[in-house]
Every structure is written in C-alpha cells, then in structure tokens.
Amino acid sequence: MKRWLLSLVLCWASFTLASALDASVSYAKFKSYNQGYVEVYLHIVGSTVNFVTVDSSEYQAGVEILILFKQLGQIVKFDKYRLNSPRSPFPMDFIDQRRFGLENGTYTIEVTVKDLHLEDNTKVFDQVFTLDFEREKIQQSDIQLLSSFRPDSTSNQYTKNGYYLESLPFNFYNKNHSQLIFYSEIYNTDQVLDEEFVIRYAVERIEINGDTKTVILGHKKRKPAPINVLLLQKNIAELESGNYNLVVEVRDRSNQLLSSKSLFFQRSNPYLKEKETLNADLSHEFVSELDPEALDYGLRAIAMNVRENEVEVLNMVIANEDLASKRRFLFSFWVRQNPNNPKLVYDQYMEVAKAIDKLYASGFGHGFETDRGYTFMKYGKPNDIVSVDNDPSAPPYEIWVYYEFPVTQQNNVKFIYYNPSLDGGNYVFLHSTARGELNNPQWEVELYRDAPQEGASANFIDNTRMLDNTNRMAWRLFNDM
C-alpha cells in the first residue's frame, strides 16, 4: 500500500486555525475472481480543514476529490466527487474509500484534493504502479493496515469478504494504539498446490544500521482456494517506538517461499519505558485538564495501589501545592497500567472510585479511604458479603469473602469489619486471612468485648475465643463461609 501526506495551507471561515490541511491518501491492489482492482483510501484530519456554519450550532467541512488513472498519458478511468465531513459542533475527522476495477497494466494514479470553502487551495499527487495479477501463479494483494474491523454482510465500499474494514491513516501507530490489525489476500493457491500451505507473518524492527530484527512472528495454515483471506489482530502494547516492516509470506509444507509482500509502518510508544515518562511533555495528556481538586481526588484514590516505595512520595505530592508534580505522579501511575491509553484505565478506575466513595461515605475522608473502601479498591469486589446488625453482644459487622485471591495465590480469603462507634458507615478493619493483611487472633474477643466475662478462658488478656453462644454468630459465620 502506498501513502502520501497532504499539506495545504488554508484559513478557517468559522474557526481560527493556523495549521495546514492534513490528510492521508493511500491505495492498495486486490483481485476479485475475474479482475484486478485498486482501492483508494482517504482520511481527512478534521481539526485542520475549513469548517463553515450550516446551522446555529453545527459546522461542516468539504473537499472536492478527483481521482484519475492514466496509461500513456490518456485517462482510462476517473471519479470526481465531493466529500463532506459529518455535521458537528466541533471539527471531526472524516474518511472515504473508492474501488476501481482495472485490467493488468502500468498506470499513473493522480489524486487532486481541493478545499470547497477556500478557493485555489489545491494539491495534486501522482504515483506509478503496475497491476499484474495472473490466474495460474500464487500471488498476494497489498497489505492493508486497519484502524478497526467488524463482521458486516452488507455490500458497500468499506466491506470486503464479510467484514467492514477501516483503513489506518498514515501507516502510523501512535501511543493510543495497542493493536496492529491488517488484512491481506492470497490468490490461486488452488491452481498450484494440492495440500495445506503456511502463511507466515512477521513484524521486523528496522535498526539504525539498516538491519532488521523480528519482534513478532506467527503462522497460519490454510487449504488451497482461489482466494485466501488473512485478517489478523496482534497486540503491540509493548512494541517500542521506531520503524518497522510488516511481512506476509506464503510457504509450502517444506517451508519453500512461494510469495512475499511487505509494508513499512511507524510506531510511537513514548511511555513504554518508565524513565521516558519522567521527561514527557504532559500538555496534551489527560492530566493537564484536571484542576487541583480533581488531581488530589485522583491521587488519593490510587493510594492503596501504589508501589510500597512510592507511598511516602505520594503523601508528599498530595501535601505539596505543586500541580506539575501531582500531574506527573498521577500520569506515571496510569501510564504503567496502560502505556498506550492511560486515560482509558484512569477513567474506568475513577468511575469505580466515585461509586465506592458514595457507597462507603462516612464523614471521615472519602469513601474509598475507609477500611472497606480501601479493600474494595485494592482487591476488587468480594464474591460474598454477609452483614450482621442483630447480634445482641456485638456492634454491626460485615464479613467479606474472596473465593480466589490472585494477589497472594490464596483461595477463600476473608475479611471482617465492625462498627464499634455505631456511627453510620464507619466500619473498622478487624481481621483477615489474607497474607500481608491484619491478622488478629483476638478478633472475636475484640468484637464481643462488651461481654468479657464470657471469654473461653479465665485469662481475658490472652483470650482468642469467646464461649459459644446461640446468639453469638460471628465465629460460625466467619468459618462456615
């Protein structure tokens, strides 16, 4: 697939913008059962095109597209049309895709893009390519990088072989991308092979000296067919910033190479390594939009999940008025969870934190800072909770059970909380079977401290059990759950 970068200087009619029009134009060659064809992909960056008012609250941009295919200077196929953005109160990216059936031969493709709302702002691109599909030779389509895909049985310019395919602009994976998705077709294996064959795919990093190093490798077995489709999605969250080749090969069962295609792409993953985050420009990251109150709230909400050696630092950052330090600490925490989309995991976590804050609000700090809230945010929702407020010799208490506890590789882990002050939701952590958490052998004695004369032994100081009593349920509940 070939790509160009469009840059046209223009002004906003309804917005003030100094940037040039930014667009990706690309094409890829494929073959149907009867004829070769070329797909042309366009992606217009909405924040860089000229929007005009269409009603009191919405705006729209538009460009004129002219696509020409020439042989020996003569036009053999063309399309001219207008492409409008969606109506929106703010600039939006917009895309288009066209398909052209062509006979084998050498062509020049010319793409002209003209801003409909800014006269004389035009750019022309041209590229020479050859279409040479045959009927009795194993061949491959170009490789198409995708932004997304989904099953779709309808017939339109975006669907192919039962899938809706949205092309990736610029052959570029930014820090928000965690998946590499690509589409490719292999032709005529039924004319050449009579047994299964292998499709080998690889991502190769291009080193500074020009050498390549394979960083992702995989294989798929296929049976001979007129057209074999390869649609794959690979995790690239750990793929470093740099230049790469995506290679797709067809090999027979003896590993002999029958056909090969490759495609260059770039990857930006600036926060993959923690040390790279320390000097990162955060002006365009989600933390830059948080006010002081939201920053403190977000920092307090992660206190139970920071690394042990960061607890003291976090407390200092919260106590300090330096907003830059607060933003960097919060961003560093979330970028470790998801280097490609820290805002996504931050938003998901904060949705839970706000719910727990409301659920366990006690008047003493945030709900997630209470003992129950702290446990919930650290270990997640328990599988079972038993609440008891009618034990005549004990204040209200709760027993939490986790059937599986991956943190310590334990099963059937239990926590017990009680409310000795009888003050709303101010439950206190009393005991747990989780390794590393409070283990209080005298938890039952503490819970029933209003009846010390009923200790299991005369030595009340060292008691770990109370005398059994029909109305005293805590020990049985705790051990039977």
Residue pairs with C-beta under 8 A, 6 or more apart in sequence:
1 26
1 27
1 28
1 142
1 143
1 144
1 145
1 171
1 263
2 26
2 27
2 127
2 129
3 24
3 25
3 26
3 170
3 171
4 24
4 25
4 26
4 111
4 125
4 127
5 22
5 23
5 24
5 170
6 21
6 22
6 23
6 24
6 25
6 113
6 123
6 125
7 20
7 21
7 22
7 123
8 20
8 21
8 113
8 115
8 121
8 122
8 123
9 20
9 21
9 121
10 20
10 21
10 49
10 50
10 115
10 118
10 121
11 17
11 50
11 118
12 50
12 51
13 50
13 51
13 52
13 53
13 117
13 118
14 51
14 52
14 53
14 59
15 51
15 59
15 91
17 47
17 48
19 47
19 48
20 48
21 44
21 45
21 48
21 49
21 50
21 113
21 115
21 121
22 44
22 45
22 48
23 42
23 43
23 44
23 45
23 113
24 41
24 42
24 43
24 169
24 170
25 40
25 41
25 42
25 111
25 113
25 125
26 40
26 41
26 167
26 169
26 171
27 38
27 39
27 40
27 41
27 109
27 127
27 129
28 38
28 39
28 41
28 141
28 142
28 143
28 144
29 36
29 37
29 38
29 129
29 131
29 133
29 141
29 142
30 36
30 37
30 38
30 39
30 141
30 142
30 160
30 185
31 37
31 133
31 139
31 141
31 185
31 187
31 227
32 101
33 226
33 227
35 101
35 102
35 103
36 101
36 102
36 103
36 104
36 131
36 133
37 99
37 100
37 101
37 102
38 69
38 99
38 100
38 102
38 109
38 129
38 131
39 97
39 98
39 99
39 100
39 144
40 67
40 97
40 98
40 99
40 100
40 109
40 111
41 95
41 96
41 97
41 167
41 169
42 65
42 83
42 95
42 96
42 97
42 113
43 93
43 94
43 95
43 167
43 169
43 170
44 61
44 63
44 83
44 85
44 93
44 94
44 95
45 93
46 61
46 85
46 88
46 91
46 92
46 93
46 94
47 91
47 93
49 61
49 63
49 85
49 91
49 115
50 61
50 115
50 117
50 118
51 59
51 60
51 61
51 85
51 91
51 117
52 59
52 60
52 61
52 117
53 59
54 60
54 87
55 87
57 89
58 87
58 88
58 89
59 87
59 88
59 89
59 90
59 91
60 84
60 85
60 86
60 87
60 88
61 84
61 85
61 91
61 94
61 116
61 117
62 82
62 83
62 84
62 85
62 115
62 116
62 117
63 82
63 83
63 113
63 114
63 115
63 116
64 80
64 81
64 82
64 83
64 112
64 113
64 114
64 115
64 116
65 79
65 80
65 81
65 82
65 83
65 96
65 111
65 112
65 113
66 78
66 79
66 80
66 110
66 111
66 112
66 114
67 78
67 79
67 80
67 98
67 100
67 109
67 110
67 111
67 112
68 75
68 77
68 78
68 108
68 109
68 110
68 111
68 112
69 75
69 76
69 77
69 78
69 100
69 102
69 107
69 108
69 109
70 76
70 107
70 108
70 109
70 110
71 105
71 106
71 107
71 108
76 102
76 107
77 100
77 102
79 98
79 100
82 116
83 94
83 96
84 94
85 91
85 92
85 94
86 92
86 94
95 166
95 167
95 169
96 157
97 157
97 158
97 167
98 157
99 157
102 131
103 131
104 131
104 132
104 133
105 130
105 131
106 128
106 129
106 130
106 131
107 128
107 129
107 130
107 131
108 126
108 127
108 128
109 126
109 127
109 128
109 129
110 124
110 125
110 126
111 124
111 125
111 126
112 122
112 123
112 124
112 125
113 122
113 123
114 121
114 122
115 121
115 122
133 139
133 187
134 188
135 188
135 191
136 188
136 191
136 192
137 188
137 191
137 192
138 186
138 187
138 188
138 189
138 191
138 192
138 193
138 250
138 258
138 259
139 186
139 187
139 188
139 259
140 184
140 185
140 186
140 187
140 248
140 250
140 259
140 260
140 261
141 184
141 185
141 186
141 187
141 261
142 184
142 261
142 263
143 182
143 183
143 184
143 246
143 248
143 261
143 262
143 263
144 165
144 167
144 182
144 183
144 184
145 167
145 168
145 171
145 180
145 181
145 182
145 246
145 263
145 265
146 165
146 166
146 167
146 168
146 181
146 182
146 183
147 166
147 167
147 168
147 169
147 181
148 166
148 181
149 163
149 164
149 165
149 166
149 181
149 183
149 231
150 163
150 164
151 162
151 163
151 164
152 158
152 159
152 162
152 163
152 164
153 159
153 162
158 164
158 165
158 166
159 165
160 183
161 185
161 227
161 229
163 183
163 231
165 183
168 181
171 263
171 264
171 265
171 266
172 265
172 266
172 267
172 268
173 180
173 236
173 239
173 265
173 266
173 267
173 268
174 268
175 268
175 269
175 270
175 271
175 339
175 340
175 341
176 340
176 341
177 236
177 340
178 235
178 236
178 237
178 338
178 340
178 341
179 233
179 234
179 235
179 236
180 203
180 216
180 233
180 234
180 235
180 236
180 239
180 246
181 231
181 232
181 233
181 234
182 230
182 231
182 232
182 246
182 248
182 263
183 229
183 230
183 231
184 229
184 230
184 248
184 261
185 227
185 228
185 229
185 230
186 199
186 222
186 227
186 228
186 230
186 250
186 259
187 226
187 227
187 228
188 226
189 197
189 222
189 224
189 225
189 228
189 250
190 224
190 225
190 226
192 224
192 258
193 224
193 252
194 224
195 224
195 252
195 253
196 221
196 222
196 223
196 224
196 253
197 221
197 222
197 224
197 250
197 251
197 252
197 253
197 258
198 219
198 220
198 221
198 222
198 250
198 251
198 252
198 253
198 255
199 219
199 220
199 221
199 222
199 228
199 230
199 248
199 249
199 250
199 251
200 217
200 218
200 219
200 247
200 248
200 249
200 250
200 251
201 217
201 218
201 219
201 220
201 230
201 232
201 246
201 247
201 248
201 249
202 214
202 216
202 217
202 218
202 246
202 247
202 249
203 214
203 215
203 216
203 217
203 234
203 236
203 239
203 244
203 245
203 246
203 247
204 212
204 213
204 214
204 215
204 244
204 245
204 246
204 247
205 212
205 213
205 215
205 240
205 242
205 243
205 244
206 212
206 242
206 243
206 244
206 245
207 213
212 245
215 239
215 244
216 234
216 236
216 239
218 232
218 234
220 230
220 232
222 228
230 248
236 267
236 269
237 338
237 339
237 340
238 272
239 267
239 269
239 272
240 267
240 269
240 272
241 267
241 268
241 269
241 270
241 272
242 266
242 267
243 264
243 265
243 266
243 267
244 264
244 265
244 266
244 267
245 262
245 263
245 264
245 265
246 262
246 263
246 264
246 265
247 260
247 261
247 262
248 260
248 261
248 262
249 257
249 259
249 260
249 261
250 257
250 258
250 259
250 260
251 257
251 258
252 258
269 339
269 340
270 276
270 280
271 277
271 280
271 335
271 339
271 342
272 339
274 332
274 336
277 328
277 331
277 332
277 335
278 328
278 332
280 331
282 288
282 327
282 328
282 331
285 331
285 342
285 343
286 331
286 342
286 343
286 346
287 295
287 327
287 328
287 330
287 331
288 327
290 298
290 327
290 330
292 323
292 326
295 323
295 326
295 327
295 330
296 318
296 326
297 366
298 330
298 346
298 350
299 314
299 317
299 318
299 326
299 329
299 330
300 318
300 366
300 368
300 369
301 349
301 350
301 353
301 357
301 366
301 368
301 377
302 314
302 330
302 333
302 349
303 311
303 314
303 369
304 368
304 374
304 377
304 378
305 333
305 377
305 378
306 314
306 333
313 329
314 329
317 325
317 326
317 329
318 326
320 326
330 346
331 342
334 342
334 343
334 345
334 346
334 349
335 342
337 345
338 344
338 345
352 377
353 368
353 377
356 367
356 368
356 373
356 376
356 377
357 366
357 367
357 368
357 373
358 367
359 367
359 373
360 367
360 368
360 370
360 372
360 373
360 376
360 425
361 367
361 425
362 370
362 423
362 424
362 425
362 426
363 423
363 424
363 426
364 370
364 426
366 373
367 373
368 374
368 376
368 377
370 425
370 426
370 427
371 417
371 427
371 428
371 429
372 398
372 400
372 417
372 425
372 427
372 429
374 429
375 400
375 415
375 429
376 382
379 402
379 405
379 407
379 434
380 402
382 400
382 401
382 402
382 415
383 401
383 402
383 403
384 400
384 401
384 403
384 481
385 398
385 399
385 400
385 401
386 398
386 399
386 477
386 481
387 396
387 397
387 398
388 394
388 396
388 397
388 398
388 399
388 473
388 474
388 477
389 396
391 397
391 471
391 472
391 473
391 474
392 471
393 448
393 450
393 451
393 454
393 469
393 471
393 472
394 418
394 447
394 448
394 450
394 472
394 474
395 418
395 419
395 420
395 421
395 422
395 447
396 418
396 419
396 422
396 427
397 416
397 417
397 418
397 419
397 427
397 430
397 447
397 474
398 416
398 417
398 418
398 427
399 414
399 415
399 416
399 474
399 477
399 478
399 481
400 414
400 415
400 416
400 417
401 412
401 413
401 414
401 481
402 412
402 413
402 414
402 434
403 411
403 412
404 411
405 411
405 413
405 434
407 434
408 434
408 435
408 436
410 433
410 434
410 435
412 433
412 481
413 432
413 433
413 434
414 432
414 433
414 478
414 481
415 429
415 431
415 432
415 434
415 437
416 430
416 431
416 432
416 443
416 447
416 474
416 478
417 427
417 428
417 429
417 430
418 427
418 428
418 430
418 446
418 447
419 425
419 426
419 427
419 428
420 428
429 438
430 438
430 440
430 443
430 446
430 447
431 438
431 439
431 440
431 443
432 438
432 439
433 439
440 446
441 464
442 463
442 464
444 464
444 465
444 466
444 474
444 475
445 452
445 455
445 460
445 463
445 464
445 465
445 466
447 474
448 454
448 466
448 472
448 474
451 466
452 460
454 466
454 467
454 469
455 463
455 465
455 466
455 467
456 463
456 464
456 465
456 466
456 467
457 463
465 475
466 472
466 475
468 475
